[in-house]
C-alpha cells in the first residue's frame, strides 16, 4: 500500500467526517434575538452561521456573534423582528463549508415598546420599531481584546480615526455624526484604559436625528468594574447588559446624569457595586439613578439585592415636563428606592416587588406617582409619602413621630395606587382607611376605585400641601399601553427580566432570611467578585480551543492527546508517557519528529492541516491537527 496515498486518504476522510459532526444541543428565540448552541466531535477552522425566516434568507452572522465555550459553541442572531426563524450552523475547514446542522423553528418575540421613552413618535434606539437595525447603522463589537484598539472615523472628531471605545463615544457626543450607532458588548469586559471617571459615557449632544444602542450579546455580556453613564443624549437605548463591581466615581451601575430625553433602559442585570465612602454605600450606590432627564422608560431590568435601586430627580425644581415609566422590573430583594421620586410624574406599573426590607416606592417634593398593577410580596412598606403616614409612624408609641422620617426629610408628593397586589407587608395606609387614625392626612397612598379616577385636589401632602397632577388621565401626556393583572405581571417579569435567558450569573435568595434583611448577601457578593466568563474565545480574535476527533491504532478508546493552540504545543494527559511524536502533511511528508520529551512544539509549522502521530506507553494514536496563526 502506498503510505502517502493512505495518509492523504485518512486526512480527507477525517475532514469529511468532521463536516458531519455538528450537533445542535440547545436553541431558542428571545426578545428580537435567537441563539443556538452546538457541540462537535471534530474541529473546524471556523463556523458560518446563517439565519432564515420572517423575510430573511441566509443572512450570515458576524464573527463576534460566534463564540467558543470550550465544550460547546454559541451564536446569537441580533436585530430580528418578531417571527419564526431557523439558525443554520456550518463547519468550515480549509476555506470550505461542510455539512450544516439546522435548528427547528424558533419563535422570536418583540420587545415591549411601552412607556414615555416612545412619546412623540420618537425611536429611542438605533433599531427600528420592528427590531431590525436602522439603515446605515454602524455596528461595533466591544470585547476584552478590542476595548482599547477598536477604531472608527467619526464626523466632527478631534482627530480620526478614533481609537478606543470611549474615544469613539466622545466623538459621537459632539453631535456631528448622525449615523445610527450600535455598540455590542461581547463577553466579560473590564475597564478600558480610557474611561470617563471609571464609566463608559454615552451621549450625542441631544442630536434629534441621532440614534444609539449600547447592548450586550447573548446571556453573558458583562461590564465588570465600570458603569454606564448617559449625558446629553437623545434617542438612546441600553439593554441586555450585566453590570457588577462598579468602582467609578459615580458608583452607579447605569445612570442618567443630565440633559437626556427619550431614553430606553431595559433587560439589564444590576448587581452590587464596590462600596463607597458613605455608610449607605456598602452595596455600591444607585443601581439605576435618573436626574435631569425626561421621557424615559426603564423596563424588564433585574435588580439583585441592590441597596438603592433608583433615585429619580435631584435639583429639577419643577414638576412640569418630567415623565418616566418603570414597568416589568424585578426588584429582587433590593432594599429601597423602587423608585424614590422628586418632582417627576412617574408611571410605575406591573413591577415585581420581591422581598424588599425597607420600602417600595417613595414620593417627595411634589412628585406624582401612579402605582398600577404591581405585585408586592414581602415588601415591608410598599409605598411611602415623605413625612406622613407610615414614614413617620412609631410602632412602639403607636403615634406619629416626625423625627422618624424613614427615607426623606423633604416635603411630600402623592401616590395614586390602583389594582396592586400586596401581601406580607408590615404596614400600608390608604387614604381614608378607617382602620388607621387620621388617614385623610396620615396616609401612604390614595387608592383609586378605577384606573381613570382622578385624585381630588383636596388630597394634599401633609408636608408642602402638594397635590397629584393626574398626568395618568391626561391624554396629551399619556401613551397607549396595556397593563397586565398583577399575577400575570409577576409571571412575565420572572420569565423575561434581565439578560437573555436570565443571564449567566443567577442567585436564589433564601426568603426566610433575605426578605427581612438589608445586609449584604455574602454569598452573592463572593460570586460577583469571583465572576469569570465561561467564554473561551470569540471567532475572529485568534485561535479557539475545540474538541478534536481521534483515531486509535492500539484499540483503546481513551484520549491522551492534549493540544494547546495558544502556545502550539502537543502533550499527553497525566498518567501517560509520551515516547515519540511525528507530524505529517496531507501529502505524507513528515515535517516534525521528536522523542524523549514531555511535550512537543509545533509553533514552527505553517498554517494548515496536519496529522499528528503520537506513540505512548499504551499505544499509538493519530489525531487531526489544525495549525492557526
N, C-alpha and C positions, 0 to 999 in steps of 0.2 A: 504494500500500500504506500502511496506517495504521502509522506508526512506533511509536506507543505500543503497538499490538497486537503488532507483530513483536518488540519488545523484551521484552514480558512473556512472549511465547511462547518466545523464546530462553532466558529465565531458567528458565521451567518445564521446558523441555527439558533444560537443563543440570542442573537439580536431579534430574530423573527419571533422567538418565544417571548421575549420581553414586550414586544408590541401587543401581546395578548394578555398581559398580566395586570392591567389596571383594574382595580375592584372598588366600586363606589361603596363606602362604608356609612356615609351619612350625607343628607342633603335636605334643604328646606327653603321655603320662601319666608321673607320677613318684610319689614316696612320699606318698600321700594328697593329692596335688595334680595338677592338669593345667594345661597352658598352651597358648596359641595366639598366633601372631604373624601379622600381616596387613599388606598394603600396599593403598593406594588411589590411583587416578589422579584421584580427586576429593577434595573436602574436606567433611567433615560437621561440624556443631556439636559432636557428641559421638558416642559409641558405646555401645550397650547390648549386654552380653554375657551370655548365658544358658548354664547348664549343665543337661544332661539325662542321665539314666541312673541305674542302681542305685537306683531308688526316688525319684530327684529329678526333678522336672518343671519346666522353665522357671524355674529358680532364678537370679535376676538378681544379678550380681556388684556389689559395692560400687565406687563410683567410684575410690578409691585403688588398686584392683587393676588398673586400666586405665591404661597409660602410653604416652606417645609417645617414640620413639627417633629422631625426625627423619624418616628414610626409611621407618620402619615403626612399627606399634603392637604392643603386647603386653598380654595379660591373663593372670592366674594365678588359678585357682579353688583355694581352700584349704579344708581340712576335709572331704575326700571319703573315704568308706570305700572299700575295695578293690572294684574292679569295672570295668565298661565304660561310658564316657561319650562324649558329644559336646559341643562348645562351639560356640555359635551367635553370630556377630558381626553386629550390625545397625547401620548408619549412621543417625544422627538429624539431620535438617535442619529447622529451624524448628519443632521440637517433634514432628515426625512421623517414625516409623521407616520406613526404606526397605527395600530387598531384602536379605535376610540371606545370609550365607555360613556354611556349617556344616562343621566338620571331619569327617573319617572317625572311626570308633570309636577311642577312646583307652583304653588299659589303665592303670588306676591301681593301684599296688601298696601293700600295707600296710607300715607301719614295723615293724621288728623290736623287739618289746617283751620282750626278754630281759634278765636281769640283776637285781641286788639292788634296784634302784630300785622294782621292782614287787612286792617281798616283802610278805607280809601282806595281799594284796589291794588295796594302795594304787594309786592312779592319779596318777602324778607329772606332771600336765598339766592344762590347762583344756579338753582334748579328751577325749572318751570313748575307751574302748578300741578302738572301731571307727574312730576318726579324726575323728569329727564333733564339732563344738563342744558343750560341755555346755549343758544347758538354762539359760537366763538369763545366759549369758556376756556380759560387757561386752567389746566389741572396739574397741580404739583404734588409730589409724594414726599412727605416728611418722615424720615426714618432716622434711626440712630446713626446711620452712616452718612445720610445726606443733610442733616440739620445745619451743618456749617458749610457745606460745599454746594448745596443746591443754588442754581443761578437762573436769573431771568432778566431780560431787558424790560424796563418799566418806564412808560411815558412820564416825564416830569421828575425822574430820579436825579439825585445829585451827581451820580456817576453810574454808568452802565458798562457791563452788566452788573446787576445787584447780586452779591454773593452772600449766602446765608439766609435762613428763613426770616429772621427779624429785619434784616436789611431790605429784603423784598417787601415785607409788610410796611416798613417805614416809608418806602416809596409810594405804595398804594395809599397810605394815609395822607398824602399830599393832595389827593382828589383829582389828579390829572389823567389817570388811566381808567377808562370806563369799562374795560373788558371784565366780564364776569370772572371771578377768581374762586377756584375750588382748591383748598388745601386738604389733602388726605393724610392723616396720621396712620402709620403702619407699625404695629407692634409697640413695644415699650420704648419711649423716648425720654431721656433725661435732659437736663438743662443744656440748651445750646450755649456756645461760648459767649455769644452776644444776646442779651435779652433786655427788656425794659424793667429794671429793678426786680429781676427774677421772674417776670411774667412774659408771655407772648402777648404783645399788644396789637389789637386789631382795630382798624378804622379806615375811613375813606373821605374824611372831611365833609361828611353828610352829602356826598355826591348823589343827587337824586337818580341818576342813571346808572349808578354803581350797584353791584350785587356781589356778595361774598359769602362763601360757606367754608367753615372750618370744621372738619368732620373726622371721625375715626373709621377705620376699615375693620369689619368683622366684629368679633366679640372680645378682642383683647387690645384694642388701641388704648394706650395709657400715657398720660402726661405724669411723669414721676418726678416730682420736685419743683415743677413750675405750674403756675396758674395761667388762666386765660383772662385778659382784661380788655374791655371794649371801651373805646373813647372816640367820640366824634364820628359815629358810624350810622349809616342808613342802609336798610335792606340787608341785614346781616344775620347769619344763622350759625349756631354752634350745636353740633349733635354727635351722638354716639361716641362719646369720649369718657374714659375713666380718668379721674383726677385724684392724685393722692400725694401725701408727704410734701405739700407745697411749703416752701420756705422763702417765698418772695417777701418784699417789703409789705405788700398789702395783706398777705396771708390768706387771700380768698381763693377758693377753687376756681370759680368763674365770677367775674364782677363787671357790672355795667357802671362805669365810673362817672361819665358825664356826657351831655350833649349827644345822646343817642335817640334814634327813633326807628320804629318798625324793625324790631329785633326779635328773633325766634330762637329760644334755647330749649332743646328737647332731647330726651333719651340719653341723658348722661348719668354716670355713676359718680356721686360725690362721696369721697372717703375723708378720713382725718387729714388735716394739715399738720405741720410741725407746730409745736407750742410757741406762743408769743410771750411778750413780757407781762401782759395783763393777766390777772388771776383767772379771768373767764376765757382765756385763750389756750387752755391746755389741750383742746381738741383742734387747734387752729382757730382761725377767725371765721368770717362769714363764708358759708358754702356757696351762696348764690345771692350776693347783695346787688341792689339796684338803686342808683342815685342819679338824679337829674336826667332821667331818661323817660320816654313815653312811647306808647303804642308797642307794648312788649307782651309776648306770650312765653310762658315757661310751662312746659308740659312733659309728662312722662319721664321726669327725672327721678332718680332713686337716691335718697339721702340716707346714708348708712351711719346712724348714731352721731350725726354731726351735732355739735353743741349749739350753734347758732345758724339756722338754715338760711333765712332770707330777711335781711334788713331792707326795708323798702322806704326810701325817702331820707333826706338829710337836711338840706337847707333851702328847699324849693320855695318855701314861704308863700305858696299859693295852692289852692285846691282846684284850680282851673286847668284843664288841658292835660292832666296827668292820668293816663289809663294803662292798666296792666291786667293780664289774665294769668291765673295759675290753675291748671286743670290736669287731672290724672297723674299727679305726682305721688310718690310713695315716701311718706315721712316715717322711715323705718327706725323706730326707737330713737329718733332725734329728739333733742330736748326742748327747743324753743324757736320762736320766730318763724312761724309757718303760715303767713309772714307776720312780721312786726311792722306796722304801717304808720307813716306820717304823710299827711296831705293827700295821698293818692285816692283815686277811685279804683278799687281792686275787685275784680270778679274772681272768686275762689270757689271752683266747683269740681265735684267728682274726684277729690283727692282722698287718699287713704292715710288717715292719721293712726299710726300703729304703735302703741306703747310709748307715749310721749310723757316724760316725767314732769315737765314744767308746765307748758301750756301750748295750745294750738295757735290760733290767730290772735293778734293784739292790735287794737286800734287806738291811735293817738292823734293829736294835732289836727283835728277836723277831718280826718280821713273817713271815707265811706267804703265799707267792705260788704260785699254781698257773698255770704257763705251759703252755697247751694249744693244739695245732693251729695255732701261729703259723708264718708264713713269714718266715725270716730270710735276706735277701740282702745280702751285703757289710756285715754288722753286725760291727764289729771284735770286740767281746766281747759275745756275745748275752745272757749272764746273769752277774751278779756277786753274790757274797755278801761283805759287808764283812769285811776283814782276813783273808781266806783265799783259797786258790786263785789264780785269775788276778789278783785285786785286788792281791795283794802279790808277784806273780811278777816277778822281774827277768830279762828275757831275755838281758842281757849276762852276768850272773853264773850264769844257769841255776839260780837258787835264790831262795827267798823273801827278801824284804826288807820287814819290817813298816812301814818308813817310807814305802813306796811306795803305801799305800792310795789308790787312784786316784779314788775317789768319796766315801769316808767314812772317818772315824776312829772311828765308833761300833761298838758290838757288832753281831754279825751276826744274821741271821734265817735262813730256809730257803726255798729254791725247789724246788718239785716240778715236773718237766717231763715231758710226755708228748705224743708224736705231733707234735713240731715238725719243720719242715724247716729245716735250717741249711746254708747254703752261703756260701763266701767269707769265713768268719770267720778271725780271727787265732789265737784260742785259745778252747777250751771244754773244761772238765774235768768229766766226770760222776763222781758218787760211785762209787768202786770201780773206775774205769777203770785197768787195769793199764798203760796207755800212759804214765801220769803217776805220779810218785813220791808216796807217802803220800796217795793220793787218797781215802781214807776220812776224812781230816782236812782235806786241802787240795783241796777241790772247789768248783765253782761252783754246781752244782745236783744234786739227786737225780733221776735219770732213771728213771721208773717203767716197769714192764713192761706195765701196763694202766691204763686210766682210773681204775678203782676201787681200785687198790693203795694201801694206807696206808703212809705213811712211818714206819718204825720209830722208837720213842723213843730208840733208840741212836744215831740220826743227829742230831748236835748241831752247832751253830755253834762254830767254834774260839774265837771271842771271845764270851763271855757264856753259852756252853753252852745256847743256846736251841734248842727243838725245834719241829717243824712241828705245827700243831694239827689237821690233817686235816679242816678245815672242808668241803672239797670232797666228802667222803664222808659227811658228817653230814646225814641227810635233814631234820633240824629246822632246819638253817641254809640248805641249798642250795635252788635253784629249778629248775624244769624248763627245759631248753634242748636244742638240737640243734647240735652243733659241726660245721662244715664240715671236710673234708680241707684241709690247708694250701694246696694249689694252687687249690682251689675258693675258699677264703677270699680269697686274693690277687686272684682274678678279681672276686669280689664287691666287695672293697674298692675296687679301681681303677674299678669301674663306678659306685659309689654313695657313696663317701666325700666329704665336703664338701657344699657347697651344691647346689641343683638344677642338673643338667647339668654339675656340676663347677665351677660359679661362673664369673664373667666375667673374673677375673684368673687366668690359668694360666701355669705356667712349666715348661719342660722342662730338667731338670738334665743336665749332662754327666757321666755316671757315671765316665768315666776320670779326671776331676778331682775331682768333688764327693763321690765315695764315700769318699775318704780325706782330706777337708778339713773342718775345723770353722770355717774362716774365713767371714766374712760374704760372701754372694754379691752382688757389686756390682751385677750386672745386675738381680737380683730386688729388691734394695733400691731401686734407681733407679725400677723400675716401680711399686713401692709408694708411694714418695714423690711420684711424678708422677701417681698414680692420680686419675682424674676420671670420674665416672659418665657413661655414654653416654646416660643418660635425659634427654630434653629437658623433659618436664613430666609431671605427674600430672593425670589428668582430675578436674575439680572444683576445682583450685587456680589457675585462671586460664587465659588463652588459650594454646593449644598451636599450634606451627607444624606445618603438614602440607602435603603436596603438593596443588596445585590443578589443575583441568582448564583447558585453554586452547583457545580457538578463534582461528584466524588468518584475517584477511581479505586478506592480501597473498600468500598461497600458500607462505610459509616455515613450516617445522615447528619452528624454533628457539623457545626460550622466554626472552625477555629480562627478563620482569617479576619483580621481587623485592618481596615483601611482608613487612614487619617487623610482626608482630602485637603485639609488646610496645610499640613506640613509635608504632604506627599510621601508618606511612609507606610510600609507594609509590616505587619507583625502578626503574632498569633495570640490567642487567648491564654490567660493564666492556666497553668497546669499542662500546657502543650510545649513541646520543644521544636523550634524551627531549625531544620538541618540544612536546607538549601532553598533558594528561590530563583526562578527564571521567569523572564517576561519576554513575550513574543509579539511580533506584529501580526496582523491578519494574514500576511503572506507567508508566515512561518519563520521569519528571520528572528533569531534571538538577539535582543538588544540589551539584556541585562542578566547577569548571573552572579549569585552571591552565596557564600557558605560561611558557617561558623559565626553568625551574627544573630542577635536577638531581634533586630528589625532591619529593614532594607529601605533605602531611599530611592524613589523613582522620580525625584524632582528634575533630573536632567533630561527626561523624555520629552519629546514634542507633544503638543496637544493631540489627542486622538484616542483610538480604541486599541486595547491590547488584551492579551491573555496572560494571566499570572498563574504559574505552576508552582505550588508550594509543597515541599516534602517535609513531613513532620515525623515524630516518633510513632504516630498512629496511622500513618498513611499519606497518600498523595492527593492533593486537591487542586482543582483548576477553577479559576474564577475570572469572570469578565472584569476588566479594569478600564474605566474611562478617565483619562488624564485631562484635567482642565488647566486653565492658566495659572 
